[in-house]
Amino acid sequence: MIAVSVLMPVTKAFALWGDKLQIPFEETITNDDNLFRISKILDPAAAIGSSSVSDTYRTLLTGFNLDVPVSRQRFQAGCTWSNNRYSRFSDLDYTGRDARAVWIWQFGNNLNGQLGYTETLSLASFAYIQARIPDHLKTRQGFLKATYLATPRWRVQTKVSAFGQTNSSLIYRLNDVNIFNTDVSVSYVTPAGNSVGLGMHAEDGRFPNRASAAGSPAGSPFDNAYRQYNASAMTDWTISGKSHVTAHIGRVSRHYDRAHQGDFEGNTASAEYDWKPTDRSALAILVRREISPYQDIQSNFALVKGVTLRPAIRISEKIDVSWVIDHSDWYFLGNPGLAPGGVAGRTDRVRSSTVTAAYRPSRTISLKLSVQRESRSSNIPLVDYSSNVISVVARIAF
């Protein structure tokens, strides 16, 4: 496939159903020198039953993507299946799935939105498992978004969504979660399309499989249910033809129905600046202080402070090179005593750098080479690691 794509001339894409239907075929070969994210001071034979922590795995992907406009409406649907096979650790072999269905609707000139459903099945990252325990995560989400222009200058946006995640491993089913979200925002929109506004977010979370916790009466249920509220001010502003900024600053309050030691109140903020000095180069800078879910039995969520840089350059019409650099500090909050091994006050420092080169000889064919270096240090022992990952991707889409 690589040889054919290099030799073939640039051609127009094959049109399936008037370009409304796309069928992709993709193959990825990945080498990971620390697949299970094991600390260098651990004996891998004792931790995972193998003297080697590296593996090369192959992913074959296919499916379909459908995009059908009907009058002022648009209907999108798609599903991809991925067959993942490992050279050394064959017990990790699995078939993944990524499906979605979305109705992009428009009523009149002032009311539009989306109604959709997504579902995924994938192998959980070993970064917080650090053991040879395959855990397949199934996520499901239904959502409804609406945007209403009350006047040419005032915009009201709402979103409701229901999210569910289940774990295949019996050990990690404590992390099964159902979350219901509601968002409302009001923004002032300038004639140039810039906006400033205020928003509210409400989140209701339930962990249906959480067992009794330390300190609760014997046999009593402990689902660790919580409610979270955010109020924020936000802006989306184009400074010039070459620079753009989006930002928000707010206050978050998270309270548990029973585990009040995990309650949290604090400020959150993020700002992203996009700069395009030339037609062939771009730089994005993201600074954030945000609450992030942490799906592990040792803690329920984390406060993340970090900086991300994303420079990119287009070398030619066919070749792009991008780089993602991320430095983040994770402060684990919630209820660290929920399960044996939970550690209060855990702080991780994660550093990652990923370089990707993409070559697109035609609209239908693309090749990618990606190299990633990641490391984590912590104030508690045995959770540090470093890893190097190299991936080669070949894709053709009809």
ROMI-897020 format. One record per atom (N, C-alpha, C, O): residue in one letter; x, y, z. Coordinates in steps of 0.1 Angstrom, whole numbers, plus 5000, padded with zeros to 4 digits. Example, Ala and Ser with C-alpha at 12.3 -4.5 7.8 and 13.67 -1.06 7.14 Angstrom:
2
A513249435078/A512349555078/A513249675078/A514249675085/S512849785071/S513749895071/S512950005079/S513450115080/
***
This chain:
398
M500849885000/M500050005000/M500950135000/M500650224993/I501950125008/I502850245008/I503550264995/I503650374990/A504050154989/A504750164976/A503850224965/A504250304957/V502550174965/V501650224955/V501350374957/V501250444947/S501150414969/S500850554972/S501950644968/S501750754964/V503150604970/V504350684967/V504450704952/V504750814947/L504150604944/L504350604930/L503150664922/L503350714911/M501950664928/M500850704921/M500750854919/M501250924929/P500250914909/P500051054907/P498851104915/P498051024920/V498851244917/V497651294924/V496451284915/V496451324903/T495351224921/T494151194913/T492951244921/T493051264933/K491851254914/K490651294921/K490151164929/K490351054925/A489351194940/A488851084948/A487751014941/A487051074933/F487650884944/F486450814939/F485250864946/F485250884958/A484150894939/A482950944945/A481950834947/A481550764938/L481650804960/L480650704963/L479350774967/L479350854977/W478250744960/W477050814963/W477150964963/W476651024972/G477751014952/G477951154952/G478851214963/G478551324967/D479751144967/D480651184978/D479951194992/D480551255001/K478751134993/K478151135006/K478551015014/K478351015026/L479150915008/L479550795015/L481050775014/L481650785003/Q481750755025/Q483150725025/Q483450595032/Q482950565043/I484350515026/I484650385032/I486250385033/I486950375024/P486650385046/P488150395048/P488650255051/P488050165056/F489950235047/F490750115051/F492050165056/F492750255050/E492450125068/E493650175075/E494350065082/E493749975088/E495650075081/E496549985088/E497550065096/E498250155091/T497750025109/T498650095118/T499549985124/T499149885129/I500850015124/I501849935131/I502550015141/I503050125138/T502449975154/T502950045165/T503849965173/T503649855177/N505050035177/N505949975186/N506050055199/N506250175198/D505749985210/D505750055223/D506749985232/D506649865235/D507750065237/D508850005245/D508549985259/D509349935267/N507350035264/N506850015278/N505350005277/N504750095282/L504849905272/L503449895269/L502549905282/L501549975281/F503049855293/F502249855305/F502649965315/F502149975326/R503450055310/R503850175318/R504350135332/R503950185342/I505350045331/I505949985344/I507150075348/I507950125340/S507250095361/S508350175367/S509650095364/S509649975364/K510650175361/K511950115358/K512550035370/K513449955368/I512050065382/I512649995394/I511849865397/I512249795407/L510849835390/L510049715392/L510649605383/L511149625372/D510549485388/D510949365380/D509749325371/D508749285376/P509949345358/P508749315349/P508249175350/P507049145348/A509149075352/A508748935353/A507748925365/A506748845364/A507948995376/A507048985387/A505749065385/A504749025389/A505849175377/A504749265376/A503849215365/A502549225366/I504349165353/I503449125342/I503748985337/I503148945327/G504648915344/G504948775340/G505748765327/G505748665320/S506548865324/S507348865312/S508648945315/S508549055322/S509748905310/S510948975312/S511049105303/S511949185305/S510149115293/S510149225283/S508849305285/S507849245287/V509049435284/V507849525286/V507449585272/V506449665272/S508149555262/S507849615249/S506949515240/S506949395243/D506349575230/D505549495221/D505349575208/D505349695208/T505049505197/T504649565185/T503249505181/T503049385181/Y502349595179/Y500949555176/Y500449615163/Y500949725159/R499549545157/R498949585144/R497449615145/R496749535151/T497049725139/T495649755139/T495149775125/T495649845117/L494049695122/L493449705109/L492049765111/L491249715120/L491749865104/L490549945106/L489749955093/L490349985083/T488449945094/T487549975083/T486150005088/T485949995100/G485350065079/G484050105083/G483350185073/G483550165061/F482550285077/F481950375068/F481650515075/F481450515087/N481550615067/N481150745071/N480150805061/N480350805049/L478950845066/L477850895058/L477551035061/L477451075073/D477451125051/D477051265053/D476051305043/D476451315031/V474751315046/V473751335037/V472951465040/V472251475050/P473051565032/P472251685034/P470851665028/P470751615017/V469851715035/V468451705031/V467851845034/V467551875045/S467651915023/S467152055024/S468152135034/S469352145031/R467652185045/R468452255054/R469052165066/R469652215075/Q468652045065/Q469151945075/Q470351865070/Q470551865058/R471051815079/R472251725075/R472251605085/R472151615097/F472351485079/F472351365086/F473751295085/F474151275073/Q474451275096/Q475751205096/Q475651085104/Q475051075115/A476350975099/A476450855106/A477750785102/A478250805091/G478250705111/G479450635108/G479850525118/G479350535130/C480550425114/C481050325123/C482350265118/C482450235106/T483350255127/T484550195123/T484850075133/T484550085145/W485449975127/W485849855135/W487349845134/W487849855123/S487949815145/S489449805145/S489849665151/S489449635162/N490649595144/N491149465148/N492549485153/N493449515145/N492849465166/N494049485172/N494749355176/N494149275184/R495949335171/R496649205173/R498049235178/R498849315172/Y498449175190/Y499749205196/Y500749085193/Y500348975193/S501949125190/S502949025187/S503348935199/S503448815198/R503648995210/R504048925222/R502948895232/R502748785236/F502148995235/F501048985245/F499748955238/F498949045238/S499548845233/S498348815225/S497148805234/S496048815228/D497248805247/D496048805255/D495348945255/D494248965260/L496049045249/L495449175248/L494649195235/L494049305233/D494749095226/D494049115213/D492549145215/D491849095224/Y492049235207/Y490649275209/Y490149345196/Y490949385187/T488849355194/T488249425183/T487549555189/T486649535197/G487949665185/G487349795189/G486249845180/G486049795169/R485549945185/R484450005177/R484350145180/R484550195192/D483950225170/D483650375172/D482450405163/D482650405151/A481350435169/A480050465161/A479450595165/A479650635176/R478750655155/R478150785158/R476950805149/R476950745137/A475950875153/A474850915145/A474451055149/A474151075161/V474351155140/V474151295143/V473151355133/V473251335121/W472151425139/W471251505130/W471651645133/W471451695144/I472151715123/I472451865124/I471251935119/I471051935107/W470451995127/W469152045124/W469152205123/W469952265130/Q468252255115/Q468052395113/Q466552425112/Q465952375103/F466052505121/F464652545121/F464652695119/F465052775128/G464152745108/G464152885105/G465552935104/G466452865101/N465653065106/N467053135105/N467753145118/N468953185118/N467053135129/N467553165142/N467853045152/N468353065162/L467352935148/L467452815157/L468052695150/L467552655139/N469152645156/N469852535150/N470452455161/N470552495172/G470952335158/G471552245168/G471952115163/G471952085151/Q472152025172/Q472551885169/Q471851785179/Q471651815191/L471451675173/L470951565181/L471751435178/L471751405166/G472351375187/G473251265183/G473451165194/G473051175206/Y474151055190/Y474550945199/Y475850895194/Y476150875182/T476750865204/T478050805201/T478350685210/T477750675221/E479150595205/E479450475213/E480850425209/E481150425197/T481650395218/T483050345216/T483350225224/T482750205235/L484250135219/L484750025226/L486250025224/L486650005213/S487050035235/S488450045233/S489149985245/S488549955255/L490449965244/L491249905255/L491750025264/L492350125259/A491550015277/A491850125286/A493450135286/A494150045285/S493850265288/S495250285289/S495850215301/S495250205312/F497050175300/F497750105311/F498450205320/F499150165330/A498350335317/A499050435325/A498650435340/A499450465348/Y497350395343/Y496950395356/Y496550255361/Y496150235372/I496850155353/I496650015357/I497949955360/I498149895371/Q498949975351/Q500349935353/Q500449785357/Q501149745367/A499649705351/A499549565353/A499049495340/A498449565332/R499249365339/R498849295327/R497349255329/R497049135330/I496449355329/I495049335331/I494349415320/I494149535321/P493949345309/P493149415299/P491849455304/P491049375309/D491449585302/D490249635306/D489649705294/D490149805289/H488549665289/H487849725277/H486749825282/H485849785289/L486949945278/L486050045281/L484950065271/L485250075259/K483750065275/K482650095266/K481950225270/K481550235282/T481950315261/T481350445264/T480150465255/T480150425244/R479050535261/R477850565253/R477450715257/R477550745269/Q477150795247/Q476650925250/Q475550975241/Q475750955228/G474551025246/G473451085238/G473451235242/G473651275253/F473251325232/F473351465234/F472351545225/F471951495215/L471951655230/L471151755223/L471751895225/L471851935236/K472051955214/K472552095214/K471552185207/K470952145197/A471452305212/A470652405205/A471252545206/A471752585217/T471252625196/T471652755195/T470552845190/T470052825179/Y470252955197/Y469153045194/Y469653185193/Y470253235203/L469453255182/L469853395181/L468553475185/L467653495177/A468553525197/A467453595202/A467353735195/A466253775191/T468553785192/T468653905183/T469953885175/T470653795178/P470253975165/P471453955158/P472753965167/P473753915162/R472554015179/R473754035187/R473753945200/R474753925206/W472653875203/W472553795215/W472253655211/W471353625204/R473153565216/R473053425213/R472853335226/R473553365236/V471953245226/V471653155237/V471953015233/V471552965222/Q472852945240/Q473152805237/Q472852715249/Q473152745260/T472352595246/T472052495256/T472552365251/T472652335239/K472852275261/K473252135258/K472952045269/K473252085281/V472351935266/V472051835276/V472651705271/V472551675259/S473351625280/S473951495275/S473951395286/S473951435298/A473851275282/A473951165292/A475051075288/A475151025276/F476051045297/F477250975294/F477350855303/F477050865315/G477750735297/G477850625305/G479150545301/G479450535289/Q479950495311/Q481150415308/Q481150295317/Q480950305329/T481450185311/T481550055318/T482849995315/T483450005304/N483349915325/N484649845324/N484449695323/N483549645330/S485149625314/S484949485313/S485649405324/S485149295328/S486749455330/S487449385340/S486649395354/S486249505358/L486549285360/L485849285373/L486549375383/L485849435392/I487849385382/I488649465392/I488249615391/I488249685401/Y487949655378/Y487749805376/Y486249835374/Y486049955370/R485349745377/R483949785375/R483549885386/R482449945385/L484349905396/L484050015406/L484050145399/L483450245404/N484750155387/N484750285380/N483650305370/N483550405364/D482750205369/D481550235360/D480850355365/D480650375376/V480550445355/V479950575359/V478850615349/V478950585337/N477850685354/N476850745346/N476850895350/N476750935362/I476850985340/I476951125342/I475951195333/I475851175321/F475151285340/F474251365332/F474651515333/F474951565344/N474851575321/N475351715321/N474251805315/N473551775306/T474251935320/T473452035315/T474252165314/T474952205323/D474252225302/D474952355300/D474052455294/D473252435285/V474252585299/V473452695294/V474452815293/V475152835303/S474452885282/S475353005281/S474553115273/S473753085264/V474953235276/V474453355269/V475653435265/V476453475273/S475653475252/S476853545247/S476353665238/S475353665232/Y477253765239/Y477053885230/Y477953865218/Y479153845220/V477453875206/V478153855194/V478353985186/V477354055184/T479554025183/T479854145176/T479554125161/T479454015156/P479554235154/P479354225139/P480454145132/P480254085122/A481654135138/A482754065132/A482753915136/A483553835132/G481753875144/G481653735148/G482353695161/G482353585165/N482953795168/N483553775181/N482453765192/N481353815190/S482753705203/S481753685213/S482353685227/S483553655230/V481553735237/V481853725251/V480553685258/V479453725254/G480653605269/G479453555275/G479653495288/G480753485294/L478553445294/L478553375307/L477853245305/L476953225297/G478453145313/G477853005311/G477752935325/G478452975334/M476852845325/M476652755337/M476652615333/M476152575322/H477252535341/H477352385338/H476952315351/H477452345362/A476052215350/A475652125361/A475951985357/A475651945346/E476551905366/E476951765363/E476451685375/E476751715387/D475851575372/D475351475382/D475951335379/D475751285368/G476851285388/G477551165385/G477151055395/G476951075407/R477150935390/R476850815398/R477750705395/R478050675383/F478250635405/F479150515403/F478350395409/F478450365421/P477650325400/P476650225405/P477250105412/P476550035419/N478550085409/N479149955415/N480049985427/N480749895431/R480050105432/R480950135443/R480550055455/R479350065459/A481449985462/A481149915474/A481150005486/A481350125485/S480949935498/S481050015510/S482450065512/S483350005508/A482450185518/A483750255520/A484150245535/A483250225544/A485450275537/A485850275551/A485150385559/A484950495554/G484650345571/G483950445579/G482450435578/G481750485586/S481950365568/S480450355566/S480050225573/S480750135575/P478750215577/P478250095583/P478449975575/P478349985562/A478749865581/A478949735574/A477749705565/A476649705569/G478049675552/G477049635543/G476249755537/G475449725528/S476549875541/S475749985535/S476350025521/S477550015519/P475450065512/P475950105499/P476750235499/P476450325507/F477750245490/F478550365489/F478850385475/F479850345469/D477850455468/D478050475454/D478850595450/D479150625438/N479250685460/N480050795458/N479450895448/N480250955440/A478150915448/A477551005439/A477951145442/A478251185453/Y477951225432/Y478451365433/Y477651455424/Y476951415415/R477651585428/R477151695419/R478151805418/R478851835427/Q478251855406/Q479251955403/Q478652065395/Q477852045386/Y479052195399/Y478452315393/Y479652405389/Y480552425397/N479552455377/N480552555372/N479852675367/N478852675360/A480352795371/A479952925365/A481252985359/A482252985365/S481053035347/S482253085340/S481953205331/S480853215326/A482953285329/A482953385318/A483853345307/A484853285310/M483453365294/M484153315283/M484253415272/M483353505271/T485153395263/T485353475251/T485853395240/T486653305242/D485453435228/D485953375215/D486253495206/D485353555201/W487553525204/W487853655198/W488953635187/W490053575190/T488653685175/T489653695165/T490353825166/T489753935163/I491653825169/I492453945171/I492754005158/I492754135156/S493153925149/S493553965135/S493353855126/S492853745130/G493753875113/G493553765104/G494553645107/G494353535101/K495553665115/K496553565118/K496453515133/K497153415136/S495653575141/S495653525155/S494153525161/S493353605157/H493953425169/H492653405175/H492853345189/H493753275192/V491953385198/V492053345212/V490653295217/V489653365214/T490653185224/T489453145232/T489853125246/T490953075249/A488953165256/A489353165270/A488153155278/A487053195275/H488353095290/H487253105300/H487853105314/H489053055316/I487153165323/I487553165337/I486353145346/I485353205343/G486453055356/G485253025363/G485552975377/G486652975382/R484452925383/R484452875396/R483752735396/R482652725391/V484352635402/V483752505402/V483452455417/V484252485425/S482352395419/S482052345432/S481552195430/S480652165422/R482252105437/R481951965436/R481651905449/R482451915458/H480451845451/H480051795464/H479551645463/H478851615453/Y479951565472/Y479551425472/Y478451405482/Y478351475492/D477551315478/D476351285487/D476751235501/D476151265511/R477851155501/R478251095514/R479751115517/R480051135529/A480651105507/A482051115509/A482451265509/A483151305500/H482151335520/H482351475520/H483851515521/H484151635518/Q484651425524/Q486151455524/Q486651475510/Q487751535509/G485851445500/G486251465486/G485651595480/G485951625469/D484851665488/D484351795483/D485451885479/D486451895485/F485151965468/F486152055463/F485452185458/F484352185452/E486052295461/E485752425455/E486952495451/E487952495458/G486952555439/G488152625434/G487952695421/G486852675415/N488952765416/N488852835404/N489452755392/N490352675394/T488852765381/T489352705369/T489452805358/T488852915358/A490352775349/A490652875338/A491352805326/A492152705329/S491152845314/S491952805303/S491952905292/S491052985291/A493052915285/A493153005274/A493952945263/A495052885265/E493452955251/E494152895239/E494353015229/E493453075225/Y495553025225/Y495953125215/Y496453055202/Y497352975202/D495753085191/D496153035178/D496753135169/D496153245167/W497953115164/W498653205156/W499153145143/W499653035143/K498853205132/K499153155118/K500053265112/K499453345104/P501353265114/P502153375109/P502253365093/P502453475087/T502153245087/T502153235073/T501053135069/T500453075077/D500853115056/D499853025051/D500352875054/D499552785053/R501652855056/R502152725058/R502552695072/R503152585075/S502352775082/S502852755095/S501752795105/S500952895103/A501752735117/A500752765127/A501352725141/A502152635142/L500852795151/L501252765165/L500052785174/L499452895174/A499752685182/A498652695192/A499352675206/A500152585208/I498852765215/I499352755229/I498152745238/I497252835238/L498152645246/L497052625256/L497552625270/L498452545273/V496952705278/V497252705293/V495952675300/V494952735297/R496052585310/R494852535316/R494952505331/R496052465335/R493952525338/R493752475352/R492352425353/R491352505354/E492152295352/E490852245350/E490652115358/E491652055362/I489352075360/I489051955367/I488951845356/I488251865346/S489651735358/S489551625349/S489151495356/S489551475367/P488251415350/P487851295356/P489051195356/P489851195347/Y489151125367/Y490251025368/Y489650895372/Y489250865383/Q489550815361/Q488850685363/Q489650575369/Q490150485362/D489850585382/D490650485390/D490050475403/D489450575408/I490150365410/I489550345423/I490250415434/I489750425445/Q491450475431/Q492150545441/Q491750695443/Q491950755453/S491050745433/S490650885433/S489550905423/S489450825413/N488651005424/N487551025415/N487751135405/N487151125394/F488651225408/F488951325398/F490251395401/F490851365412/A490751475392/A492051545394/A492051685390/A491251725381/L492751765396/L493051905392/L494251905384/L495351865388/V494151955371/V495151945361/V495652095358/V494852175354/K496952115360/K497552245356/K498552215345/K499452125348/G498452275334/G499452245323/G499452345312/G498752435311/V500552325304/V500752405292/V500952305280/V501752215281/T500352335269/T500452255257/T500852345245/T500252455243/L501852305238/L502252375226/L502052285214/L502352165214/R501452345203/R501252265191/R501652345178/R500852405171/P502952345175/P503452405163/P503252305151/P503252185153/A503052365139/A502752285127/A503252365115/A503252485115/I503752285105/I504252345093/I503852265081/I503952135082/R503552325070/R503252255058/R504452275049/R504652385044/I505152165047/I506352165039/I506052185024/I506752255017/S505052105020/S504552115006/S503052085006/S502452075017/E502452084994/E501052054993/E500751914998/E499551885001/K501751824999/K501551685002/K502051655016/K501651545021/I502951735022/I503651695034/I503351795045/I503551915043/D502951745057/D502751835069/D503451765080/D503551645081/V504051855089/V504751815101/V504151885113/V504052015112/S503751815123/S503251885135/S503951825148/S504551715147/W503851905158/W504551865171/W503651905182/W503152025183/V503451815192/V502651845203/V503551825216/V504051715218/I503651935224/I504451925236/I503551955248/I502852065248/D503451875257/D502551895269/D503251875282/D503951765284/H503151965291/H503651955304/H502451975314/H501852085314/S502151875322/S501051885330/S501351835344/S502051735346/D500751895354/D500751845368/D499351805372/D498451875371/W499251675377/W498051625381/W497951615397/W498851545403/Y496951675403/Y496751675417/Y495451595420/Y494351635417/F495651475425/F494451385426/F493651415439/F494151425450/L492351425436/L491451475447/L490351365449/L490651245446/G489251405454/G488151305455/G488351235468/G488651285479/N488151105467/N488151015479/N489350915478/N489050805473/P490550945482/P491650855480/P491650735489/P492450645487/G490750735499/G490650615507/G489650515503/G489250425511/L489050535491/L487950445487/L488350305486/L487550215489/A489650275481/A490050135479/A491450115485/A492150205487/P491749985488/P493149965493/P494150015484/P494049995472/G495150075489/G496150135481/G495950275477/G496850345471/G494850335480/G494550475478/G495550565486/G495750535497/V496050665479/V497050745485/V496550895485/V496350945474/A496550955497/A496151095498/A497251185493/A498451155496/G496951295487/G497951395483/G498851355472/G499951405470/R498351265463/R499251215452/R499351325442/R498351395438/T500551355437/T500751455426/T501651385416/T502751335419/D501251395403/D502051335392/D502451455383/D501751555381/R503651435377/R504151525367/R504251455354/R505051355354/V503551485344/V503551415331/V504151505320/V503751625319/R505051455313/R505751525302/R505651435289/R505951325290/S505151495279/S505051425266/S505351515254/S505251635254/S505951445244/S506351515232/S506051425220/S506551305220/T505251465210/T504851385199/T505051455186/T504551565184/V505851395177/V506051455164/V505451365153/V505551245154/T504651425144/T503951355134/T504251415120/T504051535118/A504551325111/A504751365097/A503751295089/A503551175089/A502951375081/A501951325072/A502251345058/A502651455054/Y501951245050/Y502151255035/Y500851215028/Y500351105031/R500351305020/R499051275013/R499351284998/R499151394993/P499651174991/P499851184977/P498551214969/P498651264958/S497451184975/S496151214968/S495051234979/S495351214991/R493951274975/R492851294984/R492451174991/R491951175003/T492651054985/T492150934991/T493150854999/T492850765007/I494450884997/I495550815004/I496350905013/I496751015009/S496650855025/S497550925034/S498450835041/S498050715044/L499650875045/L500650805053/L501050895064/L501251015062/K501250835076/K501650905088/K502750835095/K502650715096/L503650905100/L504750855109/L504650935122/L504751065121/S504550875133/S504450945146/S505450885156/S505550765157/V506050975163/V507050935173/V506751005186/V506651135186/Q506550935197/Q506150995210/Q507050955221/Q507450835222/R507451045229/R508151025242/R507351075253/R506951195253/E507150995263/E506351035275/E506950985288/E507550875288/S506851065298/S507351025311/S506451075322/S505851185320/R506451005333/R505751045345/R506551025357/R507150925359/S506551135366/S507151125379/S506051145389/S505051215386/S506251105402/S505251115412/S505851135426/S507051095428/N505051185435/N505551185449/N505251055457/N505551055468/I504750955450/I504650825456/I505350725447/I505550745435/P505850625453/P506750525446/P506050435436/P504850415438/L506750385426/L506350275417/L505350315407/L504850225399/V504950445406/V503950485395/V504650565384/V504050605375/D505950585386/D506750655376/D506950565364/D506950445365/Y507150625352/Y507450545340/Y507950635329/Y507850755330/S508550575319/S508850645307/S508550555295/S508750435297/S508150605284/S507850525272/S508150595259/S508150715259/N508450515249/N508750565236/N507850485226/N507850355226/V507050555218/V506050485209/V506250535195/V506350655193/I506350445186/I506550475172/I505350415164/I505150295166/S504650485156/S503550435148/S503650475134/S504050585130/V503250385125/V503250405110/V501750375106/V501250265109/V501150475099/V499750455095/V499650475080/V500150575075/A498950385074/A498550395060/A497050385059/A496450295064/R496450485051/R495050495050/R494650525036/R495250595029/I493550455032/I492950485019/I491450485021/I490850405028/A490850585015/A489350605017/A488750625004/A489150704996/F487650555001/F486850564989/F485550634992/F484750664982/
***
